[in-house]
Amino acid sequence: MTIQEFKSKLDIPLIVSPMFLVSSVQLITESCKQGIAAVYPSLNARTTDDFEKTIFEINQGLEKAKEHTNKVPAPFGVNIIVNKNNQRTQADLAICKKYQVPFVVTSLGSAKEIVDEVHQYGGLVFHDVIKKRHAEKAAESGVDGIIVVCVGAGGHAGTANPFALISEIKKFYKGAIILAGSINKGNDILAAQNMGADFAYMGTRMIATDESLASKEYKQLLIESSIEDIVYTNQVTGVYANYIKKTLINNDIDFHSTNTLSAEKLSETKHKSWKNIWSAGHGVTDIHSILKVKDLIQQIKIEYKKQLIKNNEILKQLKF
Ligand SMILES: Cc1cc2nc3c(=O)[nH]c(=O)nc-3n(C[C@H](O)[C@H](O)[C@H](O)COP(=O)(O)O)c2cc1C
């Protein structure tokens, strides 16, 4: 598949991002049924055997949807963590190859060893970056797209401004750009395209859906939170990420500190991360309700179209 073919399979240029302990089979299949690509994190399945069952289930759900609606669902992807802490990289990749998962998103580490294997069966590879240096490495490894994770994103966000980082990466990379960080609405997707991105990547907004695996309390906290309630800290896993302040306080995390965590402290906090200490991006400010994925995507499509109409009006009023 080429990037152009991938794009032509989506109703709007949006990809639902992978979220550890949050993304469910239903979140993926419902998004794809609505014409939006979506990514399942392989580690959400407890073992590689469970992961294989999950891929089977997603394929089955999408096949059924195709029969019932006569509409071909958007492609789904799998997120594989490629650093040395993940013992399942190769085994999970083998499942992606077996089922010819349409695209693979690699995060942390290097995409190099994955690219050839996925290309061999016709799949695409997108790699997650927060810095120019990581983007250069991803470009060298031949990925089809670079996911540019900017300031205010949920999870392991970056600190870069999206305008600047996209411009920087476009100087040396000609593949697809996927922008992440507080993208919640249809008009945000269009804004991402105007900045030079080919696709938008959406995480936090999708947590507050019926289909996500997040608890009721987590979803409710997203509704109650605004930008001031999100804290960027390295005091949970040793790597900087955005979390909901209240859950840091509840778990006695000293988020004012920037010290490197001792091994002892790290083992204490790490097992609480994502499970008890909840992540979200600055985009919480735009979350006011918990919706069904179908309704949320419908709303996003309408916002996207309305913004296009608005842009057309702006164009008509131009005096030059
Ligand atoms: C709860 C949570 C879990 C996440 N887990 C993963 C993960 O397992 N793999 C990954 O590549 N990114 C993960 N991310 C990052 C997202 O895929 C994505 O980059 C980010 O959510 C986009 O920014 P946004 O949340 O502002 O939309 C996670 C984000 C959140 C909020």
The ligand as an SDF file (V2000), in Angstrom:
LIG
                    3D

 31 33  0  0  0  0  0  0  0  0999 V2000
   -3.3810    7.1830   28.3750 C   0  0  0  0  0  0  0  0  0  0  0  0
   -2.4240    7.2400   27.2330 C   0  0  0  0  0  0  0  0  0  0  0  0
   -1.7160    6.1100   26.8750 C   0  0  0  0  0  0  0  0  0  0  0  0
   -0.8150    6.1450   25.7910 C   0  0  0  0  0  0  0  0  0  0  0  0
   -0.1710    4.9980   25.4290 N   0  0  0  0  0  0  0  0  0  0  0  0
    0.6160    4.9960   24.3200 C   0  0  0  0  0  0  0  0  0  0  0  0
    1.1960    3.7870   23.8500 C   0  0  0  0  0  0  0  0  0  0  0  0
    1.0290    2.7060   24.4170 O   0  0  0  0  0  0  0  0  0  0  0  0
    1.9650    3.8560   22.7370 N   0  0  0  0  0  0  0  0  0  0  0  0
    2.1910    5.0290   22.0600 C   0  0  0  0  0  0  0  0  0  0  0  0
    2.8700    5.0300   21.0350 O   0  0  0  0  0  0  0  0  0  0  0  0
    1.6350    6.1820   22.4850 N   0  0  0  0  0  0  0  0  0  0  0  0
    0.8510    6.1910   23.5830 C   0  0  0  0  0  0  0  0  0  0  0  0
    0.2440    7.3500   23.9930 N   0  0  0  0  0  0  0  0  0  0  0  0
    0.4340    8.5720   23.1880 C   0  0  0  0  0  0  0  0  0  0  0  0
   -0.6350    8.6470   22.0840 C   0  0  0  0  0  0  0  0  0  0  0  0
   -0.5320    7.5800   21.2030 O   0  0  0  0  0  0  0  0  0  0  0  0
   -0.5730    9.9860   21.2950 C   0  0  0  0  0  0  0  0  0  0  0  0
    0.7290   10.2430   20.8630 O   0  0  0  0  0  0  0  0  0  0  0  0
   -1.0700   11.1610   22.0980 C   0  0  0  0  0  0  0  0  0  0  0  0
   -2.1470   10.7700   22.9060 O   0  0  0  0  0  0  0  0  0  0  0  0
   -1.5310   12.2810   21.1750 C   0  0  0  0  0  0  0  0  0  0  0  0
   -1.7930   13.4640   21.8690 O   0  0  0  0  0  0  0  0  0  0  0  0
   -3.2470   13.8490   22.4590 P   0  0  0  0  0  0  0  0  0  0  0  0
   -3.4670   12.9190   23.5960 O   0  0  0  0  0  0  0  0  0  0  0  0
   -3.0390   15.2630   22.8970 O   0  0  0  0  0  0  0  0  0  0  0  0
   -4.2550   13.6910   21.3820 O   0  0  0  0  0  0  0  0  0  0  0  0
   -0.6280    7.3600   25.0740 C   0  0  0  0  0  0  0  0  0  0  0  0
   -1.3590    8.4980   25.4360 C   0  0  0  0  0  0  0  0  0  0  0  0
   -2.2490    8.4510   26.4980 C   0  0  0  0  0  0  0  0  0  0  0  0
   -3.0400    9.6700   26.8480 C   0  0  0  0  0  0  0  0  0  0  0  0
  1  2  1  0
  2  3  1  0
  2 30  2  0
  3  4  2  0
  4  5  1  0
  4 28  1  0
  5  6  2  0
  6  7  1  0
  6 13  1  0
  7  8  2  0
  7  9  1  0
  9 10  1  0
 10 11  2  0
 10 12  1  0
 12 13  2  0
 13 14  1  0
 14 15  1  0
 14 28  1  0
 15 16  1  0
 16 17  1  0
 16 18  1  0
 18 19  1  0
 18 20  1  0
 20 21  1  0
 20 22  1  0
 22 23  1  0
 23 24  1  0
 24 25  2  0
 24 26  1  0
 24 27  1  0
 28 29  2  0
 29 30  1  0
 30 31  1  0
M  END
$$$$
